[in-house]
Amino acid sequence: MFQGIRGNDLAVLSIEVMRLADPDRTFAEVVRALAATGVAGILVLDPPDEAGIQAAERSGLPLLYYPAEAALLREVEQEVLRYIVNRREQLQQRARELFRRFAEAALQDSRPDPVVRQLAEVTGKVALLTDPIGRVLAAAGLDLERVTLPSALRLEGGPRRVNLAELADPVYLAPISGPGGQQGFLILAPADGGDRDLEETALAQAATALAAVLGRQRPDTERVRASLLDELLAGRPVSYDLVRAQARRLGYDLDGRLAVAVVDLGADGGDLGRVLGGGLKFAGRPLLAAPYRGKLTVILPAVDGQLITVAEAVRQAVAERAGTRAFVGVGRPYGELRELSRSYREACRALGLAQKLGLADRPVLFERLGLFRLLTILADEFPAEARSFVDETLGKLVEYDRENRSDLVETLRVALESNLNVSEAAERLHVHRNTLLYRLRRVEEISGWNLENPDSRLALHLAVKLYGLLD
């Protein structure tokens, strides 16, 4: 509506001309629209109505009235300059008072909460302090666990106006920096409906005080690692540039193709924090690792086909530290951080298969599972359908084995894996060839399936493999 107007401009307006140009637009609406552009004030040449005056007051905009016929432009200029100088002095004085107030709050407690509460009290708005990736550390006026920070967020400079997915209205956001880099962000919401100069001043002073508070705190690297993994693996919208920058400050490289490994040490694995003591490395490169959903989870680099090598190095190191077996599942590698949540789900499926097959002597890679990739998805995501298929295909054999303490299902599995090569299957089962032939006839009689039929063999083979995956 007001093209060409920039922040800190003085808008000169004739209400009469405005009404001739747009009879449906009220002066109050124009005031709110001008406030959104960031103008420093409004000079009207006609008497403003009460609604317009109230809109200006709510927006924190100076509203000046000089009759058009007075032709006192020189006096107008002097009055505006006088106002600007006085306003600047008032803001500087207010900034000193606010900083003293926030500094006193910062000295009261080693936590940031008192400063955040003071900011909310001074402005009458919601105040939030987040860590560099959007997790809320302190809040006043609103209960949130995290916010989704904009992906193209500048990490330097003063307060700026941004939009957050979790809040309906725009907010003010100020970065908090320290000697160690980005410490977090201070948020004031909403951005509209207040004294903008006061709010930006208060936000900047509070951010300065909070930088001192956060700088005194001992970094909780274990918590930060866990937070980074949660941001990467939970599948929520997140600013990956901020996550990558935070990881880099901790010494972790999240560039290039990466995969997720999930490690289960079982009941004898002990404290995962102790197992992680000193961190995990491969070829001198620190690996981002932390307990996540009860399992040790590691981000692995996948460079030059070394994924299996890295995963095996992690398995050996963790098993040695824990003094027990380590089951490891590894998802496929991806070039985008947003895909790591997918790699994590794949790693969990590979881990589940490793546990069910007792494969603790090597990592199990999802990309090498072959048919099991489909079967693990079916067993995990459609367990009722998978169980129904197994019951319909193998149910009679399973029941017969249970009642007679026999092992016809195992006999069928080995025979199918041997492509019905009787000699090979008999050797694997440590039975005579004739014994195996007898058992296979019993399998056909009890189950009703014909092993000479290719479709029957396929159904039985799938059912036997699924049977081993279902709990």
C-alpha positions in Angstrom: 0.0 0.0 0.0 2.8 2.4 0.9 5.6 1.6 -1.6 8.8 3.5 -1.1 8.3 4.2 2.6 11.3 3.0 4.7 11.8 2.6 8.4 12.4 5.8 10.4 10.6 8.0 7.7 8.2 10.6 8.7 4.8 10.1 6.9 3.0 13.3 6.0 -0.7 12.7 5.3 -3.8 14.6 4.3 -6.8 12.8 5.8 -9.1 14.7 3.4 -7.1 13.6 0.3 -6.9 10.0 1.7 -10.7 9.8 2.0 -11.2 11.1 -1.5 -8.8 8.5 -2.8 -10.2 5.6 -0.8 -13.5 6.4 1.0 -13.7 2.9 2.5 -10.4 3.1 4.3 -10.4 4.6 7.8 -7.6 6.7 9.2 -7.1 4.1 12.0 -6.4 1.5 9.3 -3.9 3.8 7.6 -2.1 4.3 10.9 -1.8 0.6 11.5 -0.6 0.0 8.0 2.1 2.8 8.3 3.2 1.3 11.7 3.8 -2.0 10.0 6.2 -0.3 7.6 8.4 1.0 10.5 7.8 4.7 10.0 9.1 7.0 12.8 5.9 9.0 13.0 2.9 10.5 11.2 2.2 14.2 10.5 -1.4 14.9 9.5 -2.6 18.1 7.9 -6.3 17.5 9.0 -7.7 16.9 12.5 -7.3 13.2 13.3 -10.3 11.3 14.7 -10.3 9.5 18.1 -10.0 6.1 16.5 -6.9 7.2 14.6 -5.3 8.7 17.7 -5.9 5.5 19.7 -4.4 3.4 16.9 -1.3 5.6 16.9 -1.0 5.2 20.7 -1.4 1.4 20.6 1.2 1.2 17.8 3.7 3.5 19.7 3.7 6.0 16.8 4.1 9.8 17.4 1.1 11.5 15.8 1.6 15.2 14.9 -1.1 17.6 13.7 -0.4 20.8 11.8 -3.1 22.5 9.8 -2.2 22.6 6.1 -3.1 26.3 5.8 -0.7 27.3 8.5 2.3 26.8 6.2 4.7 26.4 9.1 7.0 23.9 7.5 10.1 25.4 9.2 8.4 25.1 12.5 7.3 21.6 11.7 10.9 20.6 10.9 12.2 22.1 14.1 9.5 20.4 16.1 10.2 17.1 14.6 13.9 17.4 15.2 13.3 18.5 18.8 11.1 15.4 19.2 13.7 13.1 17.7 16.4 14.5 19.9 14.2 14.2 23.0 13.1 10.8 22.1 16.7 9.6 21.5 17.7 11.0 24.9 14.7 9.3 26.5 15.6 5.9 24.9 19.2 6.2 25.9 18.2 6.9 29.5 15.7 4.1 29.4 18.3 1.8 27.9 20.6 2.5 30.9 17.8 1.9 33.3 16.8 -1.4 31.6 20.4 -2.7 31.5 20.8 -1.9 35.2 17.5 -3.7 35.9 18.4 -6.8 33.8 22.0 -6.9 35.2 20.6 -7.0 38.8 18.3 -9.8 37.7 21.2 -11.7 36.2 23.2 -11.4 39.5 20.3 -12.9 41.5 20.5 -16.3 39.9 22.8 -18.4 37.8 19.8 -19.2 35.6 18.4 -17.0 32.8 14.8 -17.1 34.2 14.9 -13.8 36.2 16.1 -11.8 33.2 13.4 -13.3 30.9 10.7 -12.6 33.5 11.9 -9.0 33.8 11.7 -8.5 30.0 8.2 -9.8 30.0 7.3 -7.5 32.9 8.8 -4.4 31.3 7.1 -4.9 27.9 3.9 -6.6 29.0 4.5 -9.4 26.4 5.6 -13.0 26.1 9.4 -13.5 26.4 11.2 -16.7 25.4 14.9 -17.7 25.5 16.0 -20.6 23.3 19.2 -22.4 22.6 20.9 -22.1 19.2 18.6 -24.7 17.7 15.3 -23.5 19.1 14.8 -25.4 22.4 13.2 -23.2 25.0 15.5 -22.6 28.0 13.3 -20.1 29.8 9.9 -18.6 29.2 7.5 -16.0 30.7 3.9 -15.9 29.6 3.8 -18.9 27.3 4.5 -22.6 27.8 6.5 -24.0 24.8 9.2 -26.6 24.6 10.7 -25.5 21.3 10.3 -23.1 18.4 11.1 -23.6 14.7 13.7 -20.9 13.9 13.8 -19.5 10.4 16.2 -21.4 8.1 17.7 -18.2 6.7 18.3 -16.6 10.1 21.2 -14.2 10.4 23.3 -14.9 13.5 24.6 -11.3 14.0 23.1 -7.9 14.5 20.3 -6.6 16.7 16.7 -7.5 17.1 14.7 -8.3 13.9 11.1 -9.1 13.1 10.5 -12.7 12.1 7.7 -15.2 11.8 7.6 -18.5 13.9 5.5 -21.5 13.0 4.4 -21.9 16.6 3.0 -18.3 17.0 0.3 -16.7 15.0 1.8 -13.1 14.9 5.3 -11.9 14.0 7.8 -11.6 16.8 11.0 -9.7 17.7 14.1 -11.9 17.8 17.5 -11.0 19.1 20.6 -13.3 18.7 22.7 -13.9 21.9 26.4 -14.3 21.2 29.4 -15.0 23.4 33.1 -15.8 23.1 32.3 -19.4 22.2 29.9 -18.5 19.5 26.1 -18.5 19.2 24.5 -19.0 22.7 20.8 -18.7 21.8 18.0 -16.4 20.8 15.7 -14.1 22.8 12.2 -13.7 21.5 9.5 -11.1 22.3 5.9 -11.8 21.1 4.0 -10.4 19.5 6.0 -7.7 17.6 2.9 -5.5 17.1 0.8 -3.6 19.5 3.4 -1.9 21.7 6.1 0.8 21.9 8.4 -0.5 19.3 11.4 1.6 20.3 11.0 0.6 23.9 10.6 -3.1 23.0 13.7 -3.2 20.8 15.7 -1.4 23.4 14.6 -3.7 26.2 15.2 -6.8 24.0 18.8 -5.6 23.1 19.6 -4.9 26.8 18.1 -8.2 28.0 20.1 -10.1 25.3 23.3 -8.4 26.6 22.6 -9.4 30.2 21.7 -13.0 29.1 24.9 -13.3 27.2 26.7 -12.8 30.5 24.4 -15.3 32.3 24.9 -18.0 29.6 28.6 -17.3 29.5 28.9 -18.2 33.2 27.2 -21.5 32.7 29.3 -24.6 32.2 28.5 -26.1 28.8 26.4 -29.3 29.1 27.9 -31.0 26.1 26.0 -34.3 26.8 22.7 -32.4 26.8 23.6 -30.5 23.6 24.6 -33.7 21.8 21.3 -35.3 22.8 19.5 -32.1 21.6 21.2 -32.2 18.3 20.3 -35.8 17.7 16.7 -35.2 18.6 16.5 -32.3 16.1 18.1 -34.4 13.4 16.1 -37.7 14.0 12.7 -36.6 15.2 11.5 -35.6 11.7 10.3 -32.1 12.8 10.8 -29.0 10.7 14.2 -27.5 11.8 16.8 -25.1 10.6 19.5 -27.4 9.4 21.9 -24.6 9.0 21.6 -23.8 12.7 22.0 -27.5 13.6 25.1 -27.8 11.4 26.6 -24.7 12.9 26.0 -25.8 16.4 27.5 -29.2 15.7 30.6 -27.6 14.1 31.1 -25.6 17.3 31.2 -28.9 19.2 33.7 -30.3 16.8 31.4 -32.5 14.7 31.3 -32.4 10.9 27.8 -32.9 9.4 28.7 -32.2 5.8 28.6 -34.9 3.1 26.8 -38.2 3.1 25.8 -39.5 6.6 24.0 -42.5 8.0 22.6 -43.4 11.4 23.7 -46.3 13.5 21.7 -47.6 16.5 23.5 -49.8 19.1 21.8 -52.0 21.7 24.0 -53.3 24.5 21.2 -55.2 26.2 20.6 -55.4 30.0 24.3 -55.9 30.6 25.4 -52.7 28.8 25.5 -50.5 31.8 25.4 -46.7 31.7 25.5 -45.4 28.2 27.1 -42.2 29.4 30.0 -44.2 30.7 30.3 -46.1 27.5 30.5 -42.8 25.6 33.1 -41.4 27.9 35.9 -39.8 25.8 33.6 -39.8 22.7 33.8 -41.9 19.6 36.1 -41.3 16.7 36.9 -42.8 13.3 40.2 -41.9 11.6 40.6 -39.0 14.0 37.1 -37.6 13.2 34.8 -37.2 16.2 31.4 -38.9 15.7 28.2 -37.3 17.0 26.8 -39.9 19.5 24.4 -39.8 22.4 21.8 -42.0 24.1 18.5 -41.6 22.1 15.3 -43.3 23.0 17.1 -45.8 25.2 19.7 -46.8 22.6 23.2 -45.5 21.8 22.8 -43.6 18.5 25.7 -42.5 16.3 26.0 -40.3 13.1 28.4 -42.1 10.7 30.2 -40.6 7.7 29.7 -42.5 4.5 32.8 -41.6 2.4 34.4 -43.8 -0.3 32.4 -46.9 0.6 33.7 -46.9 4.2 30.3 -47.1 5.9 30.7 -50.8 6.9 34.2 -50.1 8.1 33.1 -47.1 10.3 30.2 -49.1 11.7 32.4 -52.1 12.6 34.9 -49.8 14.3 32.0 -48.3 16.4 30.7 -51.8 17.2 34.1 -53.0 18.4 34.8 -49.8 20.5 31.4 -49.8 22.2 31.5 -53.6 22.9 34.9 -53.3 24.4 34.0 -50.4 26.6 30.7 -52.0 27.8 32.3 -55.5 28.2 29.3 -57.1 26.4 27.9 -57.9 23.0 26.8 -55.0 20.8 24.1 -55.3 18.3 24.3 -52.6 15.6 21.8 -51.6 12.9 22.8 -49.0 10.3 20.5 -47.0 8.0 21.2 -46.0 4.5 23.5 -42.9 3.9 21.9 -39.7 2.7 23.4 -36.4 1.5 20.7 -34.2 3.1 20.3 -33.7 6.9 16.6 -33.9 6.6 16.9 -37.5 5.5 18.6 -38.6 8.7 15.3 -39.3 10.3 14.6 -41.8 7.6 18.1 -43.4 8.1 17.3 -43.7 11.8 14.1 -45.6 11.1 16.0 -47.9 8.8 18.7 -48.4 11.4 16.1 -49.4 14.0 14.7 -52.0 11.6 18.2 -53.4 10.8 18.9 -53.5 14.6 15.7 -55.4 15.2 16.7 -58.0 12.6 20.2 -58.2 14.1 18.7 -59.0 17.5 16.3 -61.6 16.2 19.0 -63.4 14.2 21.6 -63.0 17.0 24.0 -61.1 14.8 26.2 -59.4 17.4 29.5 -60.2 15.6 29.0 -57.6 12.9 26.9 -54.5 12.0 23.7 -55.1 10.0 23.3 -52.6 7.2 19.7 -51.9 6.0 20.9 -51.4 2.4 22.2 -55.0 2.4 19.1 -56.7 3.9 17.7 -57.7 0.5 14.3 -59.3 0.9 14.4 -58.6 4.6 14.1 -54.8 3.9 10.5 -55.4 2.8 9.8 -58.0 5.4 11.0 -55.9 8.3 8.8 -53.0 7.1 5.8 -55.4 6.8 6.4 -56.8 10.3 7.0 -53.4 11.9 4.3 -51.3 10.2 1.6 -53.9 9.4 2.1 -56.6 12.2 -1.5 -57.7 12.2 -1.5 -58.4 8.4 2.0 -60.1 8.7 0.8 -62.3 11.5 -2.4 -63.2 9.6 -0.3 -64.3 6.6 2.0 -66.4 8.8 -0.9 -68.0 10.6 -2.7 -68.9 7.3 0.5 -70.3 5.7 2.3 -71.9 8.6 -0.3 -72.1 11.4 -0.9 -75.9 11.1 2.8 -76.6 11.2 3.5 -74.3 14.1 0.6 -75.9 16.1 1.9 -79.4 15.2 5.4 -78.6 16.4 4.1 -77.1 19.6 1.9 -80.2 20.4 4.5 -82.8 19.4 7.7 -81.0 20.3 8.9 -81.4 16.7 10.8 -79.0 14.4 9.0 -79.2 11.1 9.1 -75.4 10.7 12.9 -75.4 11.1 13.2 -78.3 8.7 11.2 -76.4 6.1 13.3 -73.2 6.6 16.6 -75.0 6.0 15.2 -77.0 3.1 13.9 -73.8 1.4 17.2 -71.9 2.0 19.0 -74.9 0.4 16.7 -74.6 -2.6 15.3 -78.1 -1.8 18.7 -79.7 -2.2 18.0 -82.7 0.0 21.7 -83.6 0.5 22.7 -80.1 1.5 19.7 -79.5 3.8 20.2 -82.9 5.5 23.9 -82.1 6.2 22.9 -78.7 7.7 20.3 -80.3 9.9 22.6 -83.2 10.9 20.0 -85.8 9.8 20.0 -88.7 7.4 18.8 -87.9 3.8 15.8 -90.3 4.2 14.8 -88.6 7.5 14.7 -85.3 5.8 12.5 -86.7 2.9 10.1 -88.1 5.5 9.9 -84.8 7.3 9.2 -82.9 4.1 6.4 -85.3 3.2 4.9 -84.6 6.7 5.2 -80.8 6.0 3.1 -81.2 2.8 0.6 -83.4 4.5 0.1 -81.2 7.6 0.3 -77.8 5.9 -1.6 -78.7 2.6 1.1 -77.0 0.5 2.8 -78.7 -2.4 6.6 -78.1 -2.3 6.8 -78.8 -6.1 4.7 -75.7 -6.8 6.9 -72.5 -7.2 4.1 -70.3 -5.8 3.7 -72.6 -2.8 7.4 -72.5 -2.1 7.5 -68.7 -2.4 4.6 -68.3 0.1 6.2 -70.8 2.5 9.6 -69.1 2.3 8.1 -65.6 3.0 6.0 -67.0 5.8 9.0 -68.8 7.4 11.1 -65.5 7.2 8.3 -63.4 8.7 7.7 -66.0 11.4 11.3 -65.4 12.6 10.7 -61.6 12.6 7.4 -61.5 14.5 7.5 -61.5 18.3 
